[in-house]
Amino acid sequence: MTVDLPPGLVLICGAALVPLLRGRLKQGWLLLLPLLAMAAVHTVPEGNHWTFGFLGYDIVLGHVDRMARVFGYIFGLTAFIGFLFSLHVKDDLQHMAALVYAGSALGVTFAGDFFSLYVYWEFMAVASTFLILARKTPAARAAALRYILVHLAGGLVLLAGILIRLSETGRLDVDFIGLGGPGSWLIFLGIAVNAAIPPLHPWLKDAYPEGTPTGAVFLSAFTTKSAVYLMARAYPGAEILIWLGAFMTFYPVFFAVLENDIRGVLSYSLINQVGFMMCGIGIGTALSLNGTISHAFCHILYKALLFMAAGSVLHVTGRIRCTDLGGLYKTMPLTCLFCIVGAASISAFPLFSGFVSKSMIISAAGYHHMITIWLILQFASACVLEHAGIKVPFFMFFGHDAGIRAKEPPLNMLLAMGLAAFLCVFLGVYPQPLYDILPYPVDYIPYTGAHVVGQLQLLMFGALAFTLLIMSGIYPAEMRAVNLDTDWFYRVGGARFHGFTDRALNRLNEVCESIFVDKAAAGLARVSKDVPGRLVRLSLPAWWALRGIKGKEMEEKKEDLSRDAQEGRLPAGLGLLMGGLVFVVCFLLA
Amino acid sequence: MERKTGWFDKPENFKLFLRLFFAGLGLLLIVDFFLPKHGAFPWEETPCFFAAYGYISFVILVLAARVLRRFIKRDEDYYDR
């Protein structure tokens, strides 16, 4: 099967037909499009394709190499799983938004120039916003507004960087940039927003839990991982990424412990996982980059699986907070099983997908004797078990029985979760097909006795700590609360800034009005009206005295003059004469 | 209302689960002494290093989160006010 269209455009163009189709035809179309996109990814040979000139620049819609192809496969596969999961949804707008979103992510992946990449980048931001808006709650609408504002700001920073780089180097190609001048830093910053590198991360935790039960599955896959891809392409070996990545694995785990919303926990966990990838990009060796890319591949699958499990629970119970859930394993055993597979995969248990990918990054840090980084990554690995490995399944399916007797979700949702769970186990047991498509030759054996036992010890003794902490009551109880994060700065700080500028600028406006409009203008009018009359009254009596007028006649003339001056009835000649005199005085003084 | 009691609701099942869990932990500790190791750092070759590291990491995480909660916890309608 060959498709002569860029993979991203397959999905974006295909979206146009969605409202015209009905019933099973529409469902078939939604499942066919990702398969066609994957066929396009698979069949296009390496090199540049679909190129054309625009304003004197080369636009490349199909820059295909091994790295782009890996991301193309996983984006197509996730789109397929995501649409299978959302087949029951009757909202065309959600399907079209998801298609444009997935298509734009593929567009970013295969863009060979920064112009088309930027267009796809913004399409991604706009399309994904609809997956949050579609929840149709006031909270979702507000979160969607904040989400799009953050991403438009990030997009503008990226655009500024692209334009500065273009003017400095004349280059638009999407290739290694490296951190240097202001252009490269701005591009880096623009990507960092989408990659959710702290402190630029809170949009993710703010928006993803507000997505629709199905939309969050797409959200979890594309925005952050297309940023990982772009970072791996443009900034491999940037040392700052090692530290930012390590911080990124470390920072969100504490918030995840306290988070009450299951999808909020998964959002923090997503940031933690992307941290491992950033670290791998920063180390920049063949092993660490292979680790990053394979980890992105595995992560997209198990994170989608976890978001699907949470989405299924939300779909059938209408609840998603730890405090409202518990005991669902009794009536939703399959969903529970799939969730546990996702949890085991993200925790990197041997025989599950996270084990074969994450360990490459940690090993790369070890090979380069990065002691602190290695210790942080191992610490973060134990913490992943806490929030994603134990907390998510425990509070939804076990823990205290919340008395909910919800049934399993619809068949399509179960099939989608089943497929993702199968792939998580398959890649964990037999990673070779994944290793074969990585950009660099893989010389790495994850399954050594020491590695398996070491990893099992790390996780199982973490689980022991959980058991003891929860039995002793030290483990912090789940509670309905807001936990502040850096989004405080634009949610409360932004509101306060708005209030401050409102008060300060409006006060300034009032002061200016009273000074310039009320007082100064009136004073100027009074001066203009009175000064000529006063000058005339000062000078004319002297002239009259010279002519010999005095006594009562003089008094009468003065009274007439005062009255005429007040009523503005002075002869024009007198006013002109006085004006002329003022000019003469000014001239003499100057 | 279909089934009201699950597998874990029976105390004997829960006890069995815990016994298996602790047996697994013991096994992991014992096996560790007999494995050839070639770690990047010397401490990786110390028996039971990862068990201790996992346990301590987890406890530090939870205790630190308890402290963090004092500073960042607000009412649920904090942002809506």
Interface residues (C-beta under 8 A of the other chain):
Chain A: V253 F254 F255 V257 L258 G327 Y329 K330 T331 S363 G366 Y367 H369 I371 W374 Q378 F379 A382 C383 L385 E386 F398 D401 R405 G449 A450 V453 G454 Q455 L456 Q457 L458 L459 M460 F461 G462 A463 L464 A465 F466 T467 L469 I474 Y475 P476 M479 R480 A481 V482 N483 L484 D485 R491 V492
Chain B: M1 E2 R3 K4 T5 G6 W7 F8 D9 L18 F21 G24 L25 L28 L29 V31 D32 L35 P36 K37 H38 G39 A40 F41 E44 C48 F49 F50 A51 A52 Y53 G54 Y55 S57 F58 V59 I60 L61 V62 L63 A64 A65 R66 L68 R69 F71 I72 K73 R74 D75 E76 D77 Y78 Y79
